[in-house]
Amino acid sequence: MKTILTTLVTILFIASSASAQKKEFAWLIGTWKLKDKNIVETWSLDEDGKSLKGVSMKVNGNESTILEETRLVYKNNSFYYVADVTGNQGAIDFKISSFDETSFVSENPSHDFPKLIRYRYITRDNKQFIEAAIEGDGKVIPYNFEKVR
């Protein structure tokens, strides 16, 4: 009986943690255009119904080129921002070190650059924006997105 109860509690914890991922980061869902650039970032619910997936693309007329694929996943009792830049060495995990209902910070101190990724959702004048940045070794590159869908 104790084993069954422990198993049920574990399953409930894992299920609630995975659905929390969807709940905690749902503000990302949509299509966001980088200010003054032909780059869009689209976030949607992954096929598993729990995690989020993102795609950054450069749009040129009717053609688009994938720049990066990302995922927000829950594993090893933590949330991770997983980035896979096209043509790079494969996916890199950034552990989400802090988050609230409108932002998160993810870190990977052993990565060359960036070491830190920030996202913050804001609304202004009935419009939705994401202020993002990648940082490392004293360098900060900001990204300002406006929601288009």
Contact map, one row per residue, 1 for C-alpha under 8 A:
11111000000000000000000000000000000000000000000000000000000000000000000000000000000000000000000000000000000000000000000000000000000000000000000000000
11111100000000000000000000000000000000000000000000000000000000000000000000000000000000000000000000000000000000000000000000000000000000000000000000000
11111110000000000000000000000000000000000000000000000000000000000000000000000000000000000000000000000000000000000000000000000000000000000000000000000
11111111000000000000000000000000000000000000000000000000000000000000000000000000000000000000000000000000000000000000000000000000000000000000000000000
11111111100000000000000000000000000000000000000000000000000000000000000000000000000000000000000000000000000000000000000000000000000000000000000000000
01111111110000000000000000000000000000000000000000000000000000000000000000000000000000000000000000000000000000000000000000000000000000000000000000000
00111111111000000000000000000000000000000000000000000000000000000000000000000000000000000000000000000000000000000000000000000000000000000000000000000
00011111111100000000000000000000000000000000000000000000000000000000000000000000000000000000000000000000000000000000000000000000000000000000000000000
00001111111110000000000000000000000000000000000000000000000000000000000000000000000000000000000000000000000000000000000000000000000000000000000000000
00000111111111000000000000000000000000000000000000000000000000000000000000000000000000000000000000000000000000000000000000000000000000000000000000000
00000011111111100000000000000000000000000000000000000000000000000000000000000000000000000000000000000000000000000000000000000000000000000000000000000
00000001111111110000000000000000000000000000000000000000000000000000000000000000000000000000000000000000000000000000000000000000000000000000000000000
00000000111111111000000000000000000000000000000000000000000000000000000000000000000000000000000000000000000000000000000000000000000000000000000000000
00000000011111111100000000000000000000000000000000000000000000000000000000000000000000000000000000000000000000000000000000000000000000000000000000000
00000000001111111110000000000000000000000000000000000000000000000000000000000000000000000000000000000000000000000000000000000000000000000000000000000
00000000000111111111000000000000000000000000000000000000000000000000000000000000000000000000000000000000000000000000000000000000000000000000000000000
00000000000011111111100000000000000000000000000000000000000000000000000001000000000000000000000000000000000000000000000000000000000000000000000000000
00000000000001111111110000000000000000000000000001100000000000000000000011000000000000000000000000000000000000000000000000000000000000000000000000000
00000000000000111111111000000000000000000000000001100000000000000000000000000000000000000000000000000000000000000000000000000000000000000000000000000
00000000000000011111111100000000000000000000000000000000000000000000000000000000000000000000000000000000000000000000000000000000000000000000000000000
00000000000000001111111110000000000000000000000001110000000000000000000111000010000000000000000000000000000000000000000000000000000000000000000000000
00000000000000000111111111000000000000000000100011110000000000000000000000000000000000000000000000000000000000000000000000000000000000000000000000000
00000000000000000011111111000000000000000000000000000000000000000000000000000000000000000000000000000000000000000000000000000000000000000000000000000
00000000000000000001111111100000000000000000000000000000000000000000000000000000000000000000000000011000000000000000000000000000000000000000000000000
00000000000000000000111111111000000000000000000000010000000000000000000000000000000000000000000000001100000000000000000000000000000000000000000000000
00000000000000000000011111111000000000000000000000000000000000000000000000000000000000000000000000000000000000000000000000000000000000000000000000000
00000000000000000000000111111000000000000000000000000000000000000000000000000000000000000000000000000100000000000000000010000000000000000000000000000
00000000000000000000000011111100000000000011000000000000000000000000000000000000000000000000000000000000000000000000000010000000000000000000000000000
00000000000000000000000011111110000000000111100000010000000000000000000000000000000000000000000000000000000000000000000000000000000000000000000000000
00000000000000000000000000011111000000000111000000000000000000000000000000000000000000000000000000000000000000000000000000000000000000000000000000111
00000000000000000000000000001111100000011110000000000000000000000000000000000000000000000000000000000000000000000000000000000000000000000000000000111
00000000000000000000000000000111110000011100000000000000000000000000000000000000000000000000000000000000000000000000000000000000110000000000000011111
00000000000000000000000000000011111011111000000000000000000000000000000000000000000000000000000000000000000000000000000000000000000000000000000011110
00000000000000000000000000000001111111111000000000000000000000000000000000000000000000000000000000000000000000000000000000000000000000000000001111000
00000000000000000000000000000000111110000000000000000000000000000000000000000000000000000000000000000000000000000000000000000000000000000000001111000
00000000000000000000000000000000011111000000000000000000000000000000000000000000000000000000000000000000000000000000000000000000000000000000000000000
00000000000000000000000000000000111111100000000000000000000000000000000000000000000000000000000000000000000000000000000000000000000000000000000000000
00000000000000000000000000000000110111110000000000000000011100000000000000000000000000000000000000000000000000000000000000000000000000000000000000000
00000000000000000000000000000000110011111000000000000001111000000000000000000000000000000000000000000000000000000000000000000000000000000000000000000
00000000000000000000000000000011110001111100000000000001111000000000000000000000000000000000000000000000000000000000000000000000000000000000000000000
00000000000000000000000000000011110000111110000000000111100000000000000000000000000000000000000000000000000000000000000000000000000000000000000000000
00000000000000000000000000001111000000011111000000000111000000000000000000000000000000000000000000000000000000000000000000000000000000000000000000000
00000000000000000000000000011110000000001111100000011110000000000000000000000000000000000000000000000000000000000000000000000000000000000000000000000
00000000000000000000000000011100000000000111110000011100000000000000000000000000000000000000000000000000000000000000000000000000000000000000000000000
00000000000000000000010000001000000000000011111111111000000000000000000000000000000000000000000000000000000000000000000000000000000000000000000000000
00000000000000000000000000000000000000000001111111111000000000000000000000000000000000000000000000000000000000000000000000000000000000000000000000000
00000000000000000000000000000000000000000000111111000000000000000000000000000000000000000000000000000000000000000000000000000000000000000000000000000
00000000000000000000000000000000000000000000111111100000000000000000000000000000000000000000000000000000000000000000000000000000000000000000000000000
00000000000000000000010000000000000000000000111111100000000000000000000000000000000000000000000000000000000000000000000000000000000000000000000000000
00000000000000000110110000000000000000000000111111110000000000000000000000000000000000000000000000000000000000000000000000000000000000000000000000000
00000000000000000110110000000000000000000000110111111000000000000000001111000000000000000000000000000000000000000000000000000000000000000000000000000
00000000000000000000110010001000000000000011110001111100000000000000001110000000000000000000000000000000000000000000000000000000000000000000000000000
00000000000000000000000000000000000000000011110000111110000000000000111100000000000000000000000000000000000000000000000000000000000000000000000000000
00000000000000000000000000000000000000001111000000011111000000000000111000000000000000000000000000000000000000000000000000000000000000000000000000000
00000000000000000000000000000000000000001110000000001111100000000111110000000000000000000000000000000000000000000000000000000000000000000000000000000
00000000000000000000000000000000000000111100000000000111110000000111100000000000000000000000000000000000000000000000000000000000000000000000000000000
00000000000000000000000000000000000000111000000000000011111000011111000000000000000000000000000000000000000000000000000000000000000000000000000000000
00000000000000000000000000000000000001110000000000000001111100011110000000000000000000000000000000000000000000000000000000000000000000000000000000000
00000000000000000000000000000000000001110000000000000000111111111000000000000000000000000000000000000000000000000000000000000000000000000000000000000
00000000000000000000000000000000000001000000000000000000011111110000000000000000000000000000000000000000000000000000000000000000000000000000000000000
00000000000000000000000000000000000000000000000000000000001111110000000000000000000000000000000000000000000000000000000000000000000000000000000000000
00000000000000000000000000000000000000000000000000000000001111110000000000000000000000000000000000000000000000000000000000000000000000000000000000000
00000000000000000000000000000000000000000000000000000000001111111000000000000000000000000000000000000000000000000000000000000000000000000000000000000
00000000000000000000000000000000000000000000000000000000111111111100000000000000000000000000000000000000000000000000000000000000000000000000000000000
00000000000000000000000000000000000000000000000000000000111000111110000000000000000000000000000000000000000000000000000000000000000000000000000000000
00000000000000000000000000000000000000000000000000000011110000011111100000000000000001000000000000000000000000000000000000000000000000000000000000000
00000000000000000000000000000000000000000000000000000011110000001111100000000000000011000000000000000000000000000000000000000000000000000000000000000
00000000000000000000000000000000000000000000000000000011100000000111110000000000001111000000000000000000000000000000000000000000000000000000000000000
00000000000000000000000000000000000000000000000000001111000000000111111000000000001111000000000000000000000000000000000000000000000000000000000000000
00000000000000000000000000000000000000000000000000001110000000000001111100000000111100000000000000000000000000000000000000000000000000000000000000000
00000000000000000000000000000000000000000000000000111100000000000000111110000001111000000000000000000000000000000000000000000000000000000000000000000
00000000000000000000100000000000000000000000000000111000000000000000011111000011110000000000000000000000000000000000000000000000000000000000000000000
00000000000000000100100000000000000000000000000000110000000000000000001111100011110000000000000000000000000000000000000000000000000000000000000000000
00000000000000001100100000000000000000000000000000100000000000000000000111111111000000000000000000000000000000000000000000000000000000000000000000000
00000000000000000000000000000000000000000000000000000000000000000000000011111111000000000000000000000000000000000000000000000000000000000000000000000
00000000000000000000000000000000000000000000000000000000000000000000000001111100000000000000000000000000000000000000000000000000000000000000000000000
00000000000000000000000000000000000000000000000000000000000000000000000001111110000000000000000000000000000000000000000000000000000000000000000000000
00000000000000000000000000000000000000000000000000000000000000000000000001111111000000000000001100000000000000000000000000000000000000000000000000000
00000000000000000000100000000000000000000000000000000000000000000000000111101111100000000000001100000000000000000000000000000000000000000000000000000
00000000000000000000000000000000000000000000000000000000000000000000001111100111110000000000111100000000010000000000000000000000000000000000000000000
00000000000000000000000000000000000000000000000000000000000000000000011110000011111000000000111100000000010000000000000000000000000000000000000000000
00000000000000000000000000000000000000000000000000000000000000000000011110000001111100000011110000000000000000000000000000000000000000000000000000000
00000000000000000000000000000000000000000000000000000000000000000001111000000000111110000011110000000000000000000000000000000000000000000000000000000
00000000000000000000000000000000000000000000000000000000000000000001110000000000011111010111000000000000000000000000000000000000000000000000000000000
00000000000000000000000000000000000000000000000000000000000000000011100000000000001111110110000000000000000000000000000000000000000000000000000000000
00000000000000000000000000000000000000000000000000000000000000000111100000000000000111110000000000000000000000000000000000000000000000000000000000000
00000000000000000000000000000000000000000000000000000000000000000000000000000000000011111100000000000000000000000000000000000000000000000000000000000
00000000000000000000000000000000000000000000000000000000000000000000000000000000000111111100000000000000000000000000000000000000000000000000000000000
00000000000000000000000000000000000000000000000000000000000000000000000000000000000000111110000000000000000000000000000000000000000000000000000000000
00000000000000000000000000000000000000000000000000000000000000000000000000000000000110111111000000000000000000000000000000000000000000000000000000000
00000000000000000000000000000000000000000000000000000000000000000000000000000000011110001111100000000000000000000000000000000000000000000000000000000
00000000000000000000000000000000000000000000000000000000000000000000000000000000011100000111110000000000000000000000000000000000000000000000000000000
00000000000000000000000000000000000000000000000000000000000000000000000000000001111000000011111000000000000100000000000000000000000000000000000000000
00000000000000000000000000000000000000000000000000000000000000000000000000000001111000000001111100000000011100000001100000000000000000000000000000000
00000000000000000000000000000000000000000000000000000000000000000000000000000111100000000000111110000000011100000000000000000000000000000000000000000
00000000000000000000000000000000000000000000000000000000000000000000000000000111100000000000011111100001111000000000000000000000000000000000000000000
00000000000000000000000000000000000000000000000000000000000000000000000000000000000000000000001111100001111000000000000000000000000000000000000000000
00000000000000000000000000000000000000000000000000000000000000000000000000000000000000000000000111110001110000000000000000000000000000000000000000000
00000000000000000000000000000000000000000000000000000000000000000000000000000000000000000000000111111111100000000000000000000000000000000000000000000
00000000000000000000000100000000000000000000000000000000000000000000000000000000000000000000000001111111000000000000000000000000000000000000000000000
00000000000000000000000110000000000000000000000000000000000000000000000000000000000000000000000000111110000000000000000000000000000000000000000000000
00000000000000000000000010100000000000000000000000000000000000000000000000000000000000000000000000111111000000000000000111000000000000000000000000000
00000000000000000000000000000000000000000000000000000000000000000000000000000000000000000000000000111111100000000000011110000000000000000000000000000
00000000000000000000000000000000000000000000000000000000000000000000000000000000000000000000000111110111110000000000011100000000000000000000000000000
00000000000000000000000000000000000000000000000000000000000000000000000000000000000000000000000111100011111000000001111000000000000000000000000000000
00000000000000000000000000000000000000000000000000000000000000000000000000000001100000000000011111000001111100000001110000000000000000000000000000000
00000000000000000000000000000000000000000000000000000000000000000000000000000000000000000000011110000000111110000011100000000000000000000000000000000
00000000000000000000000000000000000000000000000000000000000000000000000000000000000000000000111000000000011111100111000000000000000000000000000000000
00000000000000000000000000000000000000000000000000000000000000000000000000000000000000000000000000000000001111110011000000000000000000000000000000000
00000000000000000000000000000000000000000000000000000000000000000000000000000000000000000000000000000000000111110010000000000000000000000000000000000
00000000000000000000000000000000000000000000000000000000000000000000000000000000000000000000000000000000000111111110000000000000000000000000000000000
00000000000000000000000000000000000000000000000000000000000000000000000000000000000000000000000000000000000011111110000000000000000000010000000000000
00000000000000000000000000000000000000000000000000000000000000000000000000000000000000000000000000000000000000111110000000000000000000111000000000000
00000000000000000000000000000000000000000000000000000000000000000000000000000000000000000000000000000000000100111111100000000000000001110000000000000
00000000000000000000000000000000000000000000000000000000000000000000000000000000000000000000000000000000001111111111100000000000000001111000000000000
00000000000000000000000000000000000000000000000000000000000000000000000000000000000000000000010000000000111110000111110000000000000001110000000000000
00000000000000000000000000000000000000000000000000000000000000000000000000000000000000000000010000000000111000000111111000000000000111100000000000000
00000000000000000000000000000000000000000000000000000000000000000000000000000000000000000000000000000011110000000001111100000000001111000000000000000
00000000000000000000000000000000000000000000000000000000000000000000000000000000000000000000000000000011100000000000111110000000011110000000000000000
00000000000000000000000000000000000000000000000000000000000000000000000000000000000000000000000000000111000000000000011111000000011100000000000000000
00000000000000000000000000110000000000000000000000000000000000000000000000000000000000000000000000000110000000000000001111100001111000000000000000000
00000000000000000000000000000000000000000000000000000000000000000000000000000000000000000000000000000100000000000000000111110001111000000000000000000
00000000000000000000000000000000000000000000000000000000000000000000000000000000000000000000000000000000000000000000000011111111100000000000000000000
00000000000000000000000000000000000000000000000000000000000000000000000000000000000000000000000000000000000000000000000001111111100000000000000000000
00000000000000000000000000000000000000000000000000000000000000000000000000000000000000000000000000000000000000000000000000111110000000000000000000000
00000000000000000000000000000000000000000000000000000000000000000000000000000000000000000000000000000000000000000000000000111111000000000000000000000
00000000000000000000000000000000000000000000000000000000000000000000000000000000000000000000000000000000000000000000000000111111100000000000000001100
00000000000000000000000000000000000000000000000000000000000000000000000000000000000000000000000000000000000000000000000011110111110000000000000001100
00000000000000000000000000000001000000000000000000000000000000000000000000000000000000000000000000000000000000000000000011110011111000000000000111100
00000000000000000000000000000001000000000000000000000000000000000000000000000000000000000000000000000000000000000000001111000001111100000000000111100
00000000000000000000000000000000000000000000000000000000000000000000000000000000000000000000000000000000000000000000011111000000111110000000011110000
00000000000000000000000000000000000000000000000000000000000000000000000000000000000000000000000000000000000000000000111100000000011111000000011110000
00000000000000000000000000000000000000000000000000000000000000000000000000000000000000000000000000000000000000000000111000000000001111100001111000000
00000000000000000000000000000000000000000000000000000000000000000000000000000000000000000000000000000000000000000111110000000000000111110001110000000
00000000000000000000000000000000000000000000000000000000000000000000000000000000000000000000000000000000000000001111100000000000000011111111100000000
00000000000000000000000000000000000000000000000000000000000000000000000000000000000000000000000000000000000000011111000000000000000001111111000000000
00000000000000000000000000000000000000000000000000000000000000000000000000000000000000000000000000000000000000001010000000000000000000111110000000000
00000000000000000000000000000000000000000000000000000000000000000000000000000000000000000000000000000000000000000000000000000000000000111111000000000
00000000000000000000000000000000000000000000000000000000000000000000000000000000000000000000000000000000000000000000000000000000000000111111100000000
00000000000000000000000000000000000000000000000000000000000000000000000000000000000000000000000000000000000000000000000000000000000011110111110000000
00000000000000000000000000000000000000000000000000000000000000000000000000000000000000000000000000000000000000000000000000000000000011100011111000000
00000000000000000000000000000000000000000000000000000000000000000000000000000000000000000000000000000000000000000000000000000000001111000001111100000
00000000000000000000000000000000011000000000000000000000000000000000000000000000000000000000000000000000000000000000000000000000001110000000111110000
00000000000000000000000000000000011000000000000000000000000000000000000000000000000000000000000000000000000000000000000000000000111100000000011111000
00000000000000000000000000000001111000000000000000000000000000000000000000000000000000000000000000000000000000000000000000000000111100000000001111100
00000000000000000000000000000001111000000000000000000000000000000000000000000000000000000000000000000000000000000000000000000011110000000000000111110
00000000000000000000000000000111100000000000000000000000000000000000000000000000000000000000000000000000000000000000000000000011110000000000000011111
00000000000000000000000000000111100000000000000000000000000000000000000000000000000000000000000000000000000000000000000000000000000000000000000001111
00000000000000000000000000000111000000000000000000000000000000000000000000000000000000000000000000000000000000000000000000000000000000000000000000111
